[in-house]
Amino acid sequence: MVRIDVERVREDTAGCERVAHLNNAGAALPPRPVVDAVVEHLRLEEEIGGYEAAAARAERIEHTYDALARLVGAAREDIAVMENATRAWDLAFYSLPWSAGDRILTARAEYASNAIAFLQTARRHGVQVDVVPDDEHGQLDVDALRRMVDDRVKLIAVTHVPTQGGLVNPAAEIGKVAREAGVVYLLDACQSVGQMPVDVREIGCDLLTAPGRKFLRGPRGTGFLYCSPRVRAQLEPPFLDLHAAEWTSGDSYRVREDARRFESWETFFAGKIGLGVAVDYALDLGLDAIEDRVTLLADALRHRLSALPGVRLHDRGVRQCGIVAFTVDGHDSHRVAEELRGQRINVSVSVAGSARWDFDARGLESVVRASVHYYNTDGEIDRLCAALLRP
């Protein structure tokens, strides 16, 4: 087994000297090479101009497409670099041609932004949104999904790793159902890309979205969309510009053929370069090694939290990842997070409004979310648990 040199990656991560950062599902601490790449490009823009800096660093900008393609097992033509994962997901979703009576199948643990888009489309176009039940482990029930598919189903849209806990939905099994039925499959991989191997060929998704800032450790304000050539020609983005399309005559235009039809001309070039560096960093470490380390730390955290009086774990699923959700009896989750932050321990809070179908069914209002990454240590887990024991 390839092991990560934890001391080296912590030396690359300035924030490790200041905080126990257990909020990687929010935004991970970027490594120094990523920060240096972003700052270097901004300095170049300062010195020679924005357009000129982009031209001078064109090779580095283009490399990001190759890095992302390698990361998810795609071709560079299948990748669009976006300003964030939400915009990437929105552009993919709203590009689908909807008709009254179409059905969307999704998971109970779906994220609020996605659910709101489903409901808006249902209101606008008469689309039906059906939530697939969970199985006994709390993950999407694949057999139920298969039974629910009919010729009205236009889209299967699922979040791979929901924001509110350690669940990992069975993405490849869902993909098999989608391929058998010939249904478009959109996978929100916000919390999975960067903490585990994610291969679009194995999963069988047509569309996949992810941000730079979370487990990839890239800059904020970056994300990407994978769009399979199987569906690309069917999808015209809801808005276009002279980058996404060509104005061919006074009354006509042609949408570009690759996934960059989802992009716009103006973009955060420094961030785009930094995103490529972040992907290279992860690939150099190895996604299998990253997942092994994250799983080890998350299992240790769950084990230690389960031994603390009044602490309740809320993670579900057969397979669990680096996100650990818990509550403390008699204590508001926001207050717990605030007190931990005062001790330089970063966590976050997931609220019912972020996952209404899931939290309402479980009677939860909020949970504390601690999310580990490979640069975290057992000592930081000890610090968290010790802080929770204090009155």
C-alpha positions in Angstrom: 0.0 0.0 0.0 1.3 3.5 -0.9 1.3 5.7 2.1 1.2 9.5 2.2 4.1 11.4 3.8 1.9 13.2 6.3 4.8 15.3 7.6 5.6 16.6 4.1 2.1 17.5 3.1 1.6 19.3 6.4 4.8 21.3 5.7 3.2 22.2 2.4 0.1 23.4 4.3 0.6 26.7 6.2 -2.7 26.4 8.0 -1.7 23.2 9.8 0.4 25.4 12.1 -2.6 27.5 13.1 -5.7 25.3 13.2 -7.0 21.8 13.4 -8.9 22.1 10.2 -11.7 19.6 10.2 -13.9 21.5 7.7 -12.6 20.0 4.5 -16.1 19.4 3.2 -16.5 23.1 3.3 -13.2 24.3 2.0 -9.9 22.5 2.5 -6.6 24.2 3.3 -4.8 24.7 0.0 -1.2 23.4 -0.3 1.5 25.9 -0.9 2.1 25.0 -4.6 -1.6 25.9 -5.3 -1.3 29.3 -3.5 2.0 30.1 -5.2 0.5 29.3 -8.7 -2.5 31.6 -8.1 -0.4 34.4 -6.6 2.2 34.1 -9.4 -0.5 34.6 -12.1 -2.0 37.5 -10.3 1.4 39.1 -10.0 1.9 38.6 -13.7 -1.5 40.2 -14.4 -0.3 43.1 -12.3 2.9 43.5 -14.2 1.9 42.9 -17.8 -2.0 43.0 -18.0 -4.7 40.4 -17.7 -5.1 39.5 -21.4 -1.4 39.4 -21.8 -0.9 37.1 -18.8 -3.5 34.7 -20.1 -1.6 34.5 -23.4 1.7 34.0 -21.7 0.4 31.2 -19.5 -1.8 29.5 -22.1 0.0 26.2 -21.8 -0.6 26.1 -18.0 -4.2 27.1 -18.4 -4.8 24.3 -21.0 -3.0 21.8 -18.8 -5.9 22.1 -16.3 -8.2 20.4 -18.8 -5.7 17.5 -19.2 -5.3 17.2 -15.4 -9.1 17.1 -14.7 -9.6 14.6 -17.6 -7.0 12.3 -16.0 -8.6 12.8 -12.6 -12.0 11.5 -13.6 -11.1 9.2 -16.5 -12.4 11.4 -19.3 -11.1 13.1 -22.4 -10.1 16.8 -22.3 -12.9 17.6 -24.7 -15.3 16.4 -22.1 -14.2 19.0 -19.5 -15.5 22.5 -18.9 -13.9 24.6 -16.2 -16.4 26.7 -14.3 -16.6 29.3 -11.6 -18.0 26.9 -9.1 -19.7 23.5 -8.9 -23.2 24.9 -8.5 -22.9 26.9 -11.7 -21.6 23.7 -13.4 -24.5 21.6 -12.1 -27.1 24.3 -13.0 -25.8 24.7 -16.6 -25.9 20.9 -17.1 -29.4 20.5 -15.5 -31.0 23.5 -17.2 -29.7 22.4 -20.6 -32.0 19.4 -20.6 -35.1 19.9 -22.8 -38.1 19.5 -20.4 -41.7 18.7 -21.3 -44.8 18.3 -19.1 -45.0 14.8 -17.7 -41.2 14.2 -17.7 -39.9 12.6 -14.5 -36.8 13.3 -12.4 -35.6 10.5 -10.1 -33.4 11.6 -7.2 -32.2 10.6 -3.8 -33.6 11.4 -0.3 -30.2 12.8 0.8 -30.1 15.3 -2.1 -28.6 18.8 -1.6 -30.9 21.8 -1.3 -29.6 23.7 -4.3 -30.3 20.7 -6.6 -33.7 20.0 -5.0 -34.7 23.7 -5.5 -33.8 23.4 -9.2 -36.0 20.2 -9.5 -38.9 22.0 -7.9 -38.5 25.1 -10.0 -38.5 23.0 -13.1 -41.6 21.1 -11.9 -43.4 24.4 -11.4 -42.3 25.8 -14.8 -42.7 22.7 -17.0 -45.0 20.3 -15.2 -42.2 17.9 -14.5 -42.6 15.3 -11.8 -40.0 14.9 -9.1 -39.8 11.5 -7.5 -37.6 10.7 -4.5 -36.2 7.2 -4.5 -36.4 5.6 -1.0 -33.4 4.6 1.0 -32.5 1.0 1.7 -32.0 -0.3 5.2 -28.5 1.2 5.3 -29.7 4.7 4.5 -28.3 4.9 0.9 -30.3 5.1 -2.3 -32.1 1.8 -2.8 -30.9 0.7 -6.3 -33.6 -2.0 -6.6 -36.3 0.6 -5.9 -34.7 2.9 -8.5 -34.9 0.2 -11.1 -38.6 -0.4 -10.4 -39.3 3.3 -10.6 -37.8 3.8 -14.0 -40.3 4.1 -16.9 -40.3 5.8 -20.3 -41.2 9.1 -18.7 -38.0 9.4 -16.7 -35.8 12.1 -18.3 -33.1 12.3 -15.7 -31.6 10.4 -12.8 -29.8 13.0 -10.6 -28.0 11.9 -7.4 -25.5 13.4 -5.0 -22.6 11.0 -4.7 -21.6 12.1 -1.1 -24.3 14.2 0.5 -23.2 17.3 2.4 -24.7 16.2 5.7 -22.8 13.1 6.6 -20.5 10.2 5.7 -22.8 8.4 3.3 -21.4 7.3 -0.1 -24.2 6.6 -2.5 -23.7 3.6 -4.8 -22.9 5.7 -7.9 -21.8 2.9 -10.2 -24.8 0.7 -9.4 -27.0 3.7 -10.1 -25.1 4.2 -13.4 -25.9 0.7 -14.4 -29.6 1.3 -14.0 -29.3 4.5 -16.0 -27.5 2.9 -18.9 -29.9 0.0 -19.0 -32.8 2.4 -19.3 -31.1 4.9 -21.6 -31.7 7.7 -19.1 -29.4 10.7 -18.6 -27.5 10.4 -15.3 -26.2 13.6 -13.5 -23.9 13.0 -10.6 -23.1 15.7 -8.1 -19.6 14.8 -7.0 -18.9 17.9 -4.8 -17.8 15.9 -1.8 -16.3 12.8 -3.4 -13.9 14.2 -6.0 -10.5 14.6 -4.2 -11.1 12.3 -1.3 -11.6 9.1 -3.3 -11.1 7.7 -6.8 -13.9 8.9 -9.1 -14.0 7.4 -12.6 -16.8 8.4 -15.0 -16.3 5.3 -17.1 -16.8 3.0 -14.1 -19.7 5.1 -12.7 -21.4 5.4 -16.1 -22.6 9.0 -15.5 -23.3 11.4 -18.4 -22.7 14.5 -16.4 -20.6 15.1 -13.3 -19.8 18.3 -11.4 -17.3 19.2 -8.6 -15.7 22.2 -7.0 -12.0 23.1 -6.6 -12.2 24.3 -3.0 -13.2 21.1 -1.1 -11.3 17.8 -1.1 -9.3 18.8 -4.2 -7.7 21.6 -2.1 -7.9 24.0 -5.0 -8.9 27.7 -5.1 -12.3 29.0 -4.2 -14.2 30.2 -7.2 -13.3 27.2 -9.3 -15.1 24.0 -10.4 -15.7 21.8 -13.3 -18.2 19.9 -15.4 -17.7 16.6 -17.1 -20.1 16.1 -20.1 -20.1 12.8 -21.9 -20.1 12.9 -25.7 -23.1 10.6 -25.5 -25.3 13.5 -24.5 -23.4 16.6 -25.4 -25.0 17.2 -28.7 -28.5 17.1 -27.0 -27.6 19.8 -24.5 -27.6 23.5 -25.4 -26.8 25.7 -22.4 -29.5 28.1 -21.4 -27.1 31.0 -22.1 -24.3 31.3 -24.6 -21.6 33.8 -25.4 -18.9 34.2 -28.1 -16.7 31.5 -26.3 -19.5 28.9 -26.0 -20.7 29.5 -29.5 -19.8 31.2 -32.8 -21.9 33.9 -34.5 -21.8 32.6 -38.0 -24.0 35.1 -39.8 -26.4 37.9 -39.1 -29.2 35.5 -37.9 -27.4 32.3 -36.9 -24.9 30.8 -34.5 -23.1 27.5 -34.0 -22.6 26.0 -30.5 -19.1 24.7 -30.1 -18.8 20.9 -30.0 -16.7 20.2 -26.9 -17.8 20.7 -23.3 -16.5 24.2 -23.3 -19.9 25.1 -24.7 -20.9 25.4 -21.0 -18.1 28.0 -20.2 -18.1 31.7 -20.7 -15.3 33.8 -22.1 -14.4 35.7 -18.9 -13.0 33.5 -16.2 -10.7 33.4 -13.2 -7.4 32.5 -15.0 -5.3 32.5 -11.8 -7.8 30.1 -10.2 -8.0 27.9 -13.3 -4.2 27.5 -13.1 -4.4 26.8 -9.4 -7.1 24.2 -9.9 -4.8 22.3 -12.3 -1.9 22.5 -9.8 -4.3 21.1 -7.1 -5.3 18.2 -9.3 -1.7 17.4 -10.1 -1.0 17.5 -6.3 -3.7 15.0 -5.7 -2.8 12.7 -8.5 0.9 12.7 -7.4 -0.2 11.5 -4.0 -2.6 9.0 -5.5 -6.4 8.9 -5.0 -6.2 5.4 -3.5 -3.7 6.5 -0.9 -5.8 9.6 -0.2 -8.9 7.5 0.3 -7.0 5.0 2.6 -5.8 7.8 4.8 -9.1 9.7 4.9 -11.0 6.5 5.7 -8.5 5.6 8.5 -8.9 9.0 10.1 -12.7 9.1 9.7 -13.1 5.6 11.2 -10.9 6.7 14.2 -13.0 9.9 14.7 -16.2 7.9 14.6 -14.9 5.4 17.1 -13.7 8.1 19.5 -16.8 10.2 19.2 -19.0 7.2 19.9 -17.3 6.7 23.3 -18.1 10.3 24.4 -21.1 10.8 26.7 -23.9 12.6 25.0 -22.4 12.5 21.5 -24.6 10.9 18.8 -23.3 9.9 15.4 -25.6 10.4 12.4 -23.7 8.9 9.5 -25.4 6.3 7.3 -24.5 4.0 4.4 -22.6 0.8 3.8 -19.6 2.8 2.6 -18.7 5.9 4.6 -16.2 8.6 3.8 -14.3 11.5 5.5 -17.4 13.4 6.6 -18.5 12.7 10.2 -21.9 14.1 11.4 -22.8 14.2 15.1 -24.8 16.0 17.7 -24.2 16.7 21.4 -27.1 16.2 23.7 -28.4 19.4 25.1 -26.2 21.6 22.9 -27.0 23.6 19.8 -24.9 22.5 16.9 -24.0 26.1 15.9 -22.9 26.8 19.5 -20.7 23.6 19.5 -19.0 24.7 16.2 -18.5 28.2 17.6 -16.9 27.0 20.8 -14.6 24.7 18.8 -13.6 27.5 16.5 -12.6 29.5 19.6 -10.1 26.7 20.4 -8.8 26.8 16.8 -10.7 23.6 15.7 -12.6 24.2 12.5 -15.8 22.2 11.9 -19.1 23.3 10.3 -22.8 22.7 10.7 -25.3 21.1 8.3 -28.9 22.3 8.8 -32.3 20.9 7.8 -32.6 23.5 5.0 -29.7 22.0 3.2 -31.1 18.5 3.1 -34.8 18.8 3.8 -36.0 15.4 2.5 -33.3 13.6 4.6 -33.4 15.6 7.8 -37.1 15.9 8.0 -37.5 12.1 7.8 -34.9 11.6 10.6 -36.2 14.4 12.8 -33.0 16.3 12.7 -32.7 20.1 12.7 -28.9 20.3 12.5 -25.7 18.3 12.9 -22.1 19.2 13.5 -20.0 18.2 10.5 -16.3 17.3 11.1 -14.6 16.4 7.8 -11.1 15.0 7.8 -8.5 15.0 5.0 -5.1 13.3 4.6 -3.1 16.1 6.2 -5.1 15.8 9.5 -3.6 13.8 12.4 -4.7 11.6 15.3 -3.6 14.4 17.5 -6.1 16.8 15.9 -8.9 14.2 16.4 -7.8 14.0 20.1 -8.1 17.8 20.4 -11.6 17.7 19.0 -12.7 15.0 21.4 -11.1 16.6 24.4 -12.8 19.9 23.6 -16.2 18.1 23.4 -15.6 16.7 26.9 -15.2 20.2 28.5 -18.3 21.6 30.2 
